[in-house]
Amino acid sequence: MQRRSFGGHAAAPKVDRNAPYGGFVPPHVNPVHVYLGEGMAMIMWLWIFYRFKQDGACLLGFQHPWDGAHGDDHHHSVHATEFKWEKKVGGRAILIEDDHH
C-alpha cells in the first residue's frame, strides 16, 4: 500500500505524547530578545491608547473630524472664526464664507 508523505520523504520521528507540549521542545530564546520584544509591545500599546485618546471620538463616530477633534488644543495663527462652514452629518464640510480674501 502506498503511503503519502506530502513532499517529505523522511520517516516521522517518534514522539512521546505524554511529554509536555505533546513532545514539542520550544527553542531557547535569549532573554535580551524577550525583554526587547516586551518593551516594544508596551510602547506600541501605549501609542495606540494615546492615539485613541486623541482620535477616539472620531473613530467611533461621536464627533466629526472637522469639529475640533484630534486633540487640537494648541493655538494656530489662523483662527476658526475667520471661516464659515456648513456642516452636515454624513457629508463633507462646505466653505460658505471666507474672510481672508
MMTF fields as JSON, N, C-alpha, C and O atoms, coordinates in Angstrom:
{
  "mmtfVersion": "1.0.0",
  "mmtfProducer": "UNKNOWN",
  "numBonds": 403,
  "numAtoms": 404,
  "numGroups": 101,
  "numChains": 1,
  "numModels": 1,
  "chainsPerModel": [1],
  "groupsPerChain": [101],
  "chainIdList": ["A"],
  "bondAtomList": [4, 2, 8, 6, 12, 10, 16, 14, 20, 18, 24, 22, 28, 26, 32, 30, 36, 34, 40, 38, 44, 42, 48, 46, 52, 50, 56, 54, 60, 58, 64, 62, 68, 66, 72, 70, 76, 74, 80, 78, 84, 82, 88, 86, 92, 90, 96, 94, 100, 98, 104, 102, 108, 106, 112, 110, 116, 114, 120, 118, 124, 122, 128, 126, 132, 130, 136, 134, 140, 138, 144, 142, 148, 146, 152, 150, 156, 154, 160, 158, 164, 162, 168, 166, 172, 170, 176, 174, 180, 178, 184, 182, 188, 186, 192, 190, 196, 194, 200, 198, 204, 202, 208, 206, 212, 210, 216, 214, 220, 218, 224, 222, 228, 226, 232, 230, 236, 234, 240, 238, 244, 242, 248, 246, 252, 250, 256, 254, 260, 258, 264, 262, 268, 266, 272, 270, 276, 274, 280, 278, 284, 282, 288, 286, 292, 290, 296, 294, 300, 298, 304, 302, 308, 306, 312, 310, 316, 314, 320, 318, 324, 322, 328, 326, 332, 330, 336, 334, 340, 338, 344, 342, 348, 346, 352, 350, 356, 354, 360, 358, 364, 362, 368, 366, 372, 370, 376, 374, 380, 378, 384, 382, 388, 386, 392, 390, 396, 394, 400, 398],
  "bondOrderList": [1, 1, 1, 1, 1, 1, 1, 1, 1, 1, 1, 1, 1, 1, 1, 1, 1, 1, 1, 1, 1, 1, 1, 1, 1, 1, 1, 1, 1, 1, 1, 1, 1, 1, 1, 1, 1, 1, 1, 1, 1, 1, 1, 1, 1, 1, 1, 1, 1, 1, 1, 1, 1, 1, 1, 1, 1, 1, 1, 1, 1, 1, 1, 1, 1, 1, 1, 1, 1, 1, 1, 1, 1, 1, 1, 1, 1, 1, 1, 1, 1, 1, 1, 1, 1, 1, 1, 1, 1, 1, 1, 1, 1, 1, 1, 1, 1, 1, 1, 1],
  "groupList": [{"groupName": "MET", "atomNameList": ["N", "CA", "C", "O"], "elementList": ["N", "C", "C", "O"], "formalChargeList": [0, 0, 0, 0], "bondAtomList": [1, 0, 2, 1, 3, 2], "bondOrderList": [1, 1, 2], "singleLetterCode": "M", "chemCompType": "L-PEPTIDE LINKING"}, {"groupName": "GLN", "atomNameList": ["N", "CA", "C", "O"], "elementList": ["N", "C", "C", "O"], "formalChargeList": [0, 0, 0, 0], "bondAtomList": [1, 0, 2, 1, 3, 2], "bondOrderList": [1, 1, 2], "singleLetterCode": "Q", "chemCompType": "L-PEPTIDE LINKING"}, {"groupName": "ARG", "atomNameList": ["N", "CA", "C", "O"], "elementList": ["N", "C", "C", "O"], "formalChargeList": [0, 0, 0, 0], "bondAtomList": [1, 0, 2, 1, 3, 2], "bondOrderList": [1, 1, 2], "singleLetterCode": "R", "chemCompType": "L-PEPTIDE LINKING"}, {"groupName": "SER", "atomNameList": ["N", "CA", "C", "O"], "elementList": ["N", "C", "C", "O"], "formalChargeList": [0, 0, 0, 0], "bondAtomList": [1, 0, 2, 1, 3, 2], "bondOrderList": [1, 1, 2], "singleLetterCode": "S", "chemCompType": "L-PEPTIDE LINKING"}, {"groupName": "PHE", "atomNameList": ["N", "CA", "C", "O"], "elementList": ["N", "C", "C", "O"], "formalChargeList": [0, 0, 0, 0], "bondAtomList": [1, 0, 2, 1, 3, 2], "bondOrderList": [1, 1, 2], "singleLetterCode": "F", "chemCompType": "L-PEPTIDE LINKING"}, {"groupName": "GLY", "atomNameList": ["N", "CA", "C", "O"], "elementList": ["N", "C", "C", "O"], "formalChargeList": [0, 0, 0, 0], "bondAtomList": [1, 0, 2, 1, 3, 2], "bondOrderList": [1, 1, 2], "singleLetterCode": "G", "chemCompType": "PEPTIDE LINKING"}, {"groupName": "HIS", "atomNameList": ["N", "CA", "C", "O"], "elementList": ["N", "C", "C", "O"], "formalChargeList": [0, 0, 0, 0], "bondAtomList": [1, 0, 2, 1, 3, 2], "bondOrderList": [1, 1, 2], "singleLetterCode": "H", "chemCompType": "L-PEPTIDE LINKING"}, {"groupName": "ALA", "atomNameList": ["N", "CA", "C", "O"], "elementList": ["N", "C", "C", "O"], "formalChargeList": [0, 0, 0, 0], "bondAtomList": [1, 0, 2, 1, 3, 2], "bondOrderList": [1, 1, 2], "singleLetterCode": "A", "chemCompType": "L-PEPTIDE LINKING"}, {"groupName": "PRO", "atomNameList": ["N", "CA", "C", "O"], "elementList": ["N", "C", "C", "O"], "formalChargeList": [0, 0, 0, 0], "bondAtomList": [1, 0, 2, 1, 3, 2], "bondOrderList": [1, 1, 2], "singleLetterCode": "P", "chemCompType": "L-PEPTIDE LINKING"}, {"groupName": "LYS", "atomNameList": ["N", "CA", "C", "O"], "elementList": ["N", "C", "C", "O"], "formalChargeList": [0, 0, 0, 0], "bondAtomList": [1, 0, 2, 1, 3, 2], "bondOrderList": [1, 1, 2], "singleLetterCode": "K", "chemCompType": "L-PEPTIDE LINKING"}, {"groupName": "VAL", "atomNameList": ["N", "CA", "C", "O"], "elementList": ["N", "C", "C", "O"], "formalChargeList": [0, 0, 0, 0], "bondAtomList": [1, 0, 2, 1, 3, 2], "bondOrderList": [1, 1, 2], "singleLetterCode": "V", "chemCompType": "L-PEPTIDE LINKING"}, {"groupName": "ASP", "atomNameList": ["N", "CA", "C", "O"], "elementList": ["N", "C", "C", "O"], "formalChargeList": [0, 0, 0, 0], "bondAtomList": [1, 0, 2, 1, 3, 2], "bondOrderList": [1, 1, 2], "singleLetterCode": "D", "chemCompType": "L-PEPTIDE LINKING"}, {"groupName": "ASN", "atomNameList": ["N", "CA", "C", "O"], "elementList": ["N", "C", "C", "O"], "formalChargeList": [0, 0, 0, 0], "bondAtomList": [1, 0, 2, 1, 3, 2], "bondOrderList": [1, 1, 2], "singleLetterCode": "N", "chemCompType": "L-PEPTIDE LINKING"}, {"groupName": "TYR", "atomNameList": ["N", "CA", "C", "O"], "elementList": ["N", "C", "C", "O"], "formalChargeList": [0, 0, 0, 0], "bondAtomList": [1, 0, 2, 1, 3, 2], "bondOrderList": [1, 1, 2], "singleLetterCode": "Y", "chemCompType": "L-PEPTIDE LINKING"}, {"groupName": "LEU", "atomNameList": ["N", "CA", "C", "O"], "elementList": ["N", "C", "C", "O"], "formalChargeList": [0, 0, 0, 0], "bondAtomList": [1, 0, 2, 1, 3, 2], "bondOrderList": [1, 1, 2], "singleLetterCode": "L", "chemCompType": "L-PEPTIDE LINKING"}, {"groupName": "GLU", "atomNameList": ["N", "CA", "C", "O"], "elementList": ["N", "C", "C", "O"], "formalChargeList": [0, 0, 0, 0], "bondAtomList": [1, 0, 2, 1, 3, 2], "bondOrderList": [1, 1, 2], "singleLetterCode": "E", "chemCompType": "L-PEPTIDE LINKING"}, {"groupName": "ILE", "atomNameList": ["N", "CA", "C", "O"], "elementList": ["N", "C", "C", "O"], "formalChargeList": [0, 0, 0, 0], "bondAtomList": [1, 0, 2, 1, 3, 2], "bondOrderList": [1, 1, 2], "singleLetterCode": "I", "chemCompType": "L-PEPTIDE LINKING"}, {"groupName": "TRP", "atomNameList": ["N", "CA", "C", "O"], "elementList": ["N", "C", "C", "O"], "formalChargeList": [0, 0, 0, 0], "bondAtomList": [1, 0, 2, 1, 3, 2], "bondOrderList": [1, 1, 2], "singleLetterCode": "W", "chemCompType": "L-PEPTIDE LINKING"}, {"groupName": "CYS", "atomNameList": ["N", "CA", "C", "O"], "elementList": ["N", "C", "C", "O"], "formalChargeList": [0, 0, 0, 0], "bondAtomList": [1, 0, 2, 1, 3, 2], "bondOrderList": [1, 1, 2], "singleLetterCode": "C", "chemCompType": "L-PEPTIDE LINKING"}, {"groupName": "THR", "atomNameList": ["N", "CA", "C", "O"], "elementList": ["N", "C", "C", "O"], "formalChargeList": [0, 0, 0, 0], "bondAtomList": [1, 0, 2, 1, 3, 2], "bondOrderList": [1, 1, 2], "singleLetterCode": "T", "chemCompType": "L-PEPTIDE LINKING"}],
  "groupTypeList": [0, 1, 2, 2, 3, 4, 5, 5, 6, 7, 7, 7, 8, 9, 10, 11, 2, 12, 7, 8, 13, 5, 5, 4, 10, 8, 8, 6, 10, 12, 8, 10, 6, 10, 13, 14, 5, 15, 5, 0, 7, 0, 16, 0, 17, 14, 17, 16, 4, 13, 2, 4, 9, 1, 11, 5, 7, 18, 14, 14, 5, 4, 1, 6, 8, 17, 11, 5, 7, 6, 5, 11, 11, 6, 6, 6, 3, 10, 6, 7, 19, 15, 4, 9, 17, 15, 9, 9, 10, 5, 5, 2, 7, 16, 14, 16, 15, 11, 11, 6, 6],
  "groupIdList": [1, 2, 3, 4, 5, 6, 7, 8, 9, 10, 11, 12, 13, 14, 15, 16, 17, 18, 19, 20, 21, 22, 23, 24, 25, 26, 27, 28, 29, 30, 31, 32, 33, 34, 35, 36, 37, 38, 39, 40, 41, 42, 43, 44, 45, 46, 47, 48, 49, 50, 51, 52, 53, 54, 55, 56, 57, 58, 59, 60, 61, 62, 63, 64, 65, 66, 67, 68, 69, 70, 71, 72, 73, 74, 75, 76, 77, 78, 79, 80, 81, 82, 83, 84, 85, 86, 87, 88, 89, 90, 91, 92, 93, 94, 95, 96, 97, 98, 99, 100, 101],
  "secStructList": [7, 7, 7, 7, 7, 6, 6, 7, 7, 1, 7, 7, 7, 7, 7, 7, 6, 6, 1, 4, 4, 4, 4, 7, 7, 7, 7, 7, 7, 7, 2, 2, 2, 2, 2, 2, 2, 2, 2, 2, 2, 2, 2, 2, 2, 2, 2, 2, 2, 2, 2, 2, 2, 2, 2, 2, 2, 2, 2, 2, 6, 1, 1, 7, 6, 6, 6, 6, 7, 6, 6, 7, 7, 1, 7, 7, 1, 1, 7, 4, 4, 4, 3, 3, 3, 3, 7, 7, 6, 6, 1, 7, 7, 3, 3, 3, 3, 3, 6, 6, 7],
  "xCoordList": [0.832, 0.0, 0.882, 1.893, 0.499, 1.296, 1.01, -0.128, 2.112, 1.994, 2.376, 3.437, 1.53, 1.796, 2.53, 2.155, 3.589, 4.398, 4.289, 4.953, 3.491, 3.252, 4.547, 4.744, 5.415, 6.632, 7.837, 8.966, 7.642, 8.761, 8.942, 7.975, 10.176, 10.4, 11.001, 11.216, 11.275, 11.864, 10.76, 9.605, 11.143, 10.184, 9.895, 10.774, 8.681, 8.29, 9.011, 9.092, 9.539, 10.224, 9.228, 8.061, 9.721, 8.861, 8.722, 9.715, 7.496, 7.201, 6.554, 5.652, 7.027, 6.428, 5.231, 5.405, 4.027, 2.816, 2.53, 1.702, 3.178, 2.965, 3.893, 3.747, 4.837, 5.762, 5.048, 4.014, 5.592, 4.957, 4.899, 5.813, 3.853, 3.607, 3.517, 3.811, 3.128, 2.98, 4.287, 4.288, 5.396, 6.701, 7.43, 8.591, 6.807, 7.448, 8.396, 8.025, 9.617, 10.605, 10.805, 11.38, 10.338, 10.491, 11.952, 12.732, 12.339, 13.744, 14.108, 13.24, 15.386, 15.867, 15.899, 16.391, 15.373, 15.363, 16.181, 16.004, 17.074, 17.918, 17.036, 16.143, 17.261, 16.418, 16.427, 15.448, 17.523, 17.567, 16.468, 15.791, 16.293, 15.263, 13.865, 12.956, 13.692, 12.395, 12.047, 10.936, 12.982, 12.713, 12.562, 11.737, 13.339, 13.173, 11.802, 11.151, 11.375, 10.056, 8.943, 7.993, 9.041, 8.02, 8.027, 6.965, 9.212, 9.297, 8.693, 7.979, 8.968, 8.408, 6.895, 6.173, 6.412, 4.964, 4.313, 3.227, 4.961, 4.428, 4.365, 3.363, 5.425, 5.437, 4.336, 3.678, 4.122, 3.078, 1.703, 0.92, 1.398, 0.086, -0.093, -1.189, 0.953, 0.834, 0.548, -0.246, 1.177, 0.922, -0.514, -1.179, -0.992, -2.368, -3.351, -4.305, -3.138, -4.035, -3.961, -4.987, -2.787, -2.644, -3.405, -4.132, -3.244, -3.944, -5.453, -6.222, -5.887, -7.316, -7.86, -8.993, -7.061, -7.47, -7.649, -8.575, -6.78, -6.849, -7.949, -8.656, -8.105, -8.986, -10.147, -10.866, -10.347, -11.363, -12.769, -13.553, -13.116, -14.471, -14.757, -15.858, -13.791, -13.969, -14.02, -14.813, -13.188, -13.138, -14.46, -14.916, -15.075, -16.332, -17.554, -18.673, -17.369, -18.47, -19.202, -20.295, -18.646, -19.288, -18.977, -19.654, -17.987, -17.577, -17.021, -16.379, -17.276, -16.725, -15.283, -14.94, -14.439, -13.035, -12.84, -11.862, -13.728, -13.565, -14.155, -14.112, -14.701, -15.288, -14.291, -14.693, -13.03, -12.033, -11.569, -11.242, -11.537, -11.086, -9.57, -8.9, -9.039, -7.617, -6.809, -5.633, -7.403, -6.658, -6.126, -5.039, -6.886, -6.428, -6.601, -7.53, -5.721, -5.836, -4.779, -4.704, -3.949, -2.978, -3.558, -4.536, -2.959, -3.467, -2.703, -1.473, -3.445, -2.854, -2.956, -3.709, -2.211, -2.255, -3.55, -3.989, -4.165, -5.436, -6.537, -6.566, -7.442, -8.496, -9.709, -9.964, -10.439, -11.599, -12.713, -13.578, -12.724, -13.788, -13.631, -14.56, -12.514, -12.303, -13.007, -13.151, -13.443, -14.095, -15.483, -15.692, -16.431, -17.783, -17.98, -17.768, -18.387, -18.548, -19.986, -20.629, -20.478, -21.756, -21.445, -20.77, -21.936, -21.635, -22.905, -23.955, -22.799, -23.907, -23.444, -22.335, -24.292, -23.951, -23.888, -24.808, -22.83, -22.647, -22.115, -21.897, -21.901, -21.389, -20.105, -19.586, -19.601, -18.376, -18.709, -19.803, -17.773, -17.938, -17.731, -16.819, -18.598, -18.537, -18.236, -18.888, -17.255, -16.886, -17.939, -18.188, -18.563, -19.608, -19.026, -19.285, -18.244, -17.736, -16.272, -15.895, -15.448, -14.021, -13.657, -13.703, -13.293, -12.951, -11.514, -11.097, -10.743, -9.346, -9.2, -8.279, -10.098, -9.922, -10.879, -10.881],
  "yCoordList": [-1.171, 0.0, 1.241, 1.289, 2.243, 3.455, 4.39, 4.553, 5.005, 5.961, 7.334, 7.489, 8.322, 9.672, 10.449, 10.417, 11.154, 11.887, 13.399, 14.142, 13.874, 15.295, 16.063, 17.101, 15.593, 16.284, 15.934, 16.22, 15.337, 14.938, 13.433, 12.681, 12.987, 11.553, 10.922, 9.71, 11.717, 11.156, 10.551, 10.973, 9.576, 8.952, 9.92, 10.665, 9.901, 10.79, 10.362, 9.168, 11.324, 10.951, 10.442, 10.834, 9.574, 9.047, 10.111, 10.657, 10.395, 11.468, 10.881, 10.048, 11.326, 10.919, 11.831, 12.986, 11.317, 12.118, 12.489, 13.367, 11.86, 12.177, 13.284, 13.758, 13.698, 14.762, 16.107, 16.228, 17.124, 18.448, 18.952, 18.694, 19.652, 20.189, 19.094, 19.348, 17.912, 16.824, 16.404, 15.887, 16.609, 16.247, 17.393, 17.233, 18.524, 19.687, 20.325, 20.567, 20.596, 21.255, 22.666, 22.828, 23.697, 25.056, 25.472, 25.048, 26.289, 26.695, 27.683, 28.364, 27.75, 28.703, 30.092, 30.269, 31.072, 32.452, 33.272, 33.174, 34.078, 34.929, 35.903, 36.52, 36.06, 36.966, 38.405, 39.127, 38.835, 40.195, 40.368, 41.395, 39.361, 39.445, 39.412, 40.079, 38.647, 38.59, 39.958, 40.448, 40.581, 41.874, 42.989, 43.886, 42.946, 43.928, 43.799, 44.802, 42.573, 42.347, 42.833, 43.457, 42.557, 43.019, 44.538, 45.154, 45.152, 46.609, 47.261, 48.256, 46.716, 47.286, 47.095, 47.964, 45.955, 45.74, 46.751, 47.254, 47.05, 48.034, 49.414, 50.117, 49.805, 51.103, 51.146, 52.176, 50.057, 50.016, 50.238, 51.044, 49.521, 49.666, 51.05, 51.606, 51.623, 52.985, 53.971, 54.894, 53.796, 54.67, 54.507, 55.495, 53.266, 53.026, 53.689, 54.325, 53.554, 54.174, 55.695, 56.361, 56.258, 57.709, 58.209, 59.199, 57.531, 57.961, 57.786, 58.593, 56.744, 56.565, 57.671, 58.118, 58.115, 59.24, 60.484, 61.261, 60.688, 61.871, 61.762, 62.739, 60.6, 60.444, 59.486, 59.164, 59.024, 58.005, 58.441, 57.646, 59.699, 60.162, 60.138, 59.773, 60.519, 60.476, 59.036, 58.701, 58.204, 56.807, 56.096, 55.286, 56.398, 55.759, 56.471, 55.985, 57.61, 58.31, 59.28, 59.725, 59.624, 60.561, 62.013, 62.918, 62.248, 63.599, 63.59, 62.628, 64.673, 64.779, 65.26, 65.999, 64.866, 65.272, 66.784, 67.289, 67.513, 68.957, 69.723, 70.954, 69.032, 69.694, 69.86, 69.827, 70.034, 70.256, 68.97, 68.959, 67.913, 66.64, 66.545, 67.556, 65.389, 65.074, 65.775, 66.073, 66.044, 66.659, 68.022, 68.406, 68.763, 70.04, 71.116, 71.919, 71.137, 72.111, 73.2, 74.045, 73.216, 74.286, 75.397, 75.199, 76.533, 77.702, 77.888, 77.851, 78.083, 78.293, 79.759, 80.507, 80.172, 81.569, 81.882, 83.032, 80.877, 81.069, 80.637, 79.486, 81.548, 81.251, 80.683, 81.014, 79.84, 79.196, 80.2, 79.915, 81.36, 82.338, 83.06, 83.748, 82.931, 83.59, 82.871, 83.435, 81.654, 80.864, 80.476, 80.23, 80.418, 79.94, 78.638, 78.579, 77.596, 76.283, 75.823, 76.13, 75.096, 74.413, 72.951, 72.303, 72.438, 71.06, 70.223, 70.603, 69.102, 68.169, 66.816, 66.374, 66.173, 64.842, 63.881, 63.828, 63.145, 62.181, 62.783, 62.065, 64.096, 64.736, 65.483, 65.424, 66.187, 66.943, 68.372, 68.865, 69.024, 70.432, 71.279, 71.031, 72.29, 73.154, 74.565, 75.065, 75.208, 76.572, 77.526, 77.552, 78.317, 79.247, 80.64, 81.276, 81.115, 82.471, 82.463, 81.822, 83.175, 83.242, 84.701, 85.501, 85.07, 86.45, 86.788, 87.936, 85.808, 86.067, 86.884, 87.693, 86.686, 87.314, 88.435, 89.084],
  "zCoordList": [0.0, 0.0, 0.0, 0.7, -0.783, -0.903, 0.271, 0.71, 0.767, 1.861, 1.324, 0.718, 1.538, 1.064, 2.143, 3.315, 1.729, 2.702, 2.516, 3.239, 1.59, 1.352, 1.153, 1.786, 0.311, -0.063, 0.798, 0.4, 1.942, 2.789, 2.711, 2.841, 2.498, 2.339, 3.576, 3.61, 4.584, 5.793, 6.661, 6.618, 7.429, 8.337, 9.485, 9.917, 9.961, 11.062, 12.338, 12.628, 13.108, 14.342, 15.381, 15.406, 16.218, 17.277, 18.355, 18.838, 18.721, 19.66, 20.9, 20.814, 22.049, 23.313, 23.582, 23.969, 23.379, 23.533, 24.979, 25.224, 25.938, 27.349, 27.84, 28.967, 27.014, 27.396, 27.332, 26.676, 28.011, 27.934, 26.495, 25.712, 26.149, 24.81, 23.755, 22.587, 24.127, 23.169, 22.535, 21.418, 23.215, 22.696, 22.03, 21.655, 21.871, 21.261, 22.26, 23.409, 21.825, 22.665, 22.115, 21.038, 22.84, 22.32, 22.282, 23.135, 21.313, 21.214, 22.322, 22.869, 22.641, 23.64, 23.015, 21.901, 23.739, 23.27, 24.247, 25.462, 23.706, 24.521, 25.319, 24.737, 26.638, 27.437, 26.931, 27.116, 26.293, 25.744, 24.697, 24.666, 23.841, 22.811, 23.418, 22.923, 24.478, 25.15, 25.726, 25.523, 26.44, 27.068, 26.032, 26.211, 24.963, 23.899, 23.231, 22.939, 22.996, 22.399, 23.306, 22.834, 24.614, 25.55, 25.657, 25.75, 25.646, 25.706, 24.478, 24.598, 23.292, 22.069, 22.023, 21.535, 22.529, 22.587, 23.532, 23.243, 24.652, 25.588, 24.929, 25.061, 24.224, 23.54, 22.487, 22.333, 21.762, 20.75, 21.375, 20.874, 22.48, 23.108, 23.711, 23.642, 24.3, 24.824, 23.701, 23.883, 22.544, 21.406, 20.904, 20.594, 20.824, 20.383, 21.343, 20.897, 22.654, 23.627, 23.549, 23.688, 23.334, 23.197, 21.974, 22.058, 20.836, 19.629, 19.785, 19.262, 20.495, 20.712, 21.608, 21.426, 22.57, 23.42, 22.57, 22.803, 21.588, 20.742, 19.679, 19.433, 19.048, 17.887, 18.113, 17.167, 19.339, 19.596, 19.269, 18.75, 19.562, 19.279, 17.778, 17.365, 16.973, 15.511, 15.018, 14.137, 15.579, 15.157, 15.438, 14.63, 16.581, 16.96, 16.392, 16.556, 15.728, 15.094, 16.003, 15.652, 17.156, 18.067, 17.717, 18.206, 16.897, 16.553, 15.131, 14.709, 14.401, 13.059, 13.139, 14.061, 12.21, 12.259, 12.199, 12.751, 11.557, 11.433, 12.622, 12.63, 13.62, 14.786, 15.919, 17.082, 15.634, 16.678, 17.33, 18.517, 16.59, 17.142, 17.065, 16.855, 17.225, 17.139, 18.225, 18.011, 19.377, 20.461, 20.092, 20.524, 19.292, 18.777, 19.842, 19.767, 20.823, 21.895, 21.796, 22.688, 20.734, 20.595, 19.736, 19.016, 19.82, 19.118, 17.813, 17.781, 16.761, 15.444, 15.076, 15.7, 14.076, 13.642, 12.895, 12.882, 12.274, 11.587, 12.54, 12.977, 12.864, 13.826, 13.101, 11.943, 13.781, 13.188, 12.898, 12.07, 13.547, 13.318, 11.983, 11.56, 11.318, 10.034, 8.891, 7.807, 9.111, 8.082, 8.552, 9.74, 7.632, 7.923, 7.159, 5.948, 7.879, 7.287, 7.461, 8.465, 6.492, 6.621, 6.873, 6.073, 7.983, 8.37, 8.268, 8.787, 7.606, 7.501, 8.0, 7.701, 8.752, 9.265, 8.084, 7.267, 8.002, 6.922, 5.638, 4.662, 5.622, 4.423, 4.733, 5.847, 3.729, 3.918, 4.328, 4.054, 4.977, 5.332, 4.081, 3.292, 3.911, 2.738, 3.216, 4.132, 2.601, 2.944, 2.393, 1.188, 3.285, 2.872, 2.664, 1.643, 3.627, 3.575, 3.978, 4.959, 3.221, 3.5, 3.738, 2.804, 4.976, 5.305, 4.945, 5.101, 4.462, 4.118, 2.854, 2.744, 1.89, 0.572, 0.393, -0.653]
}
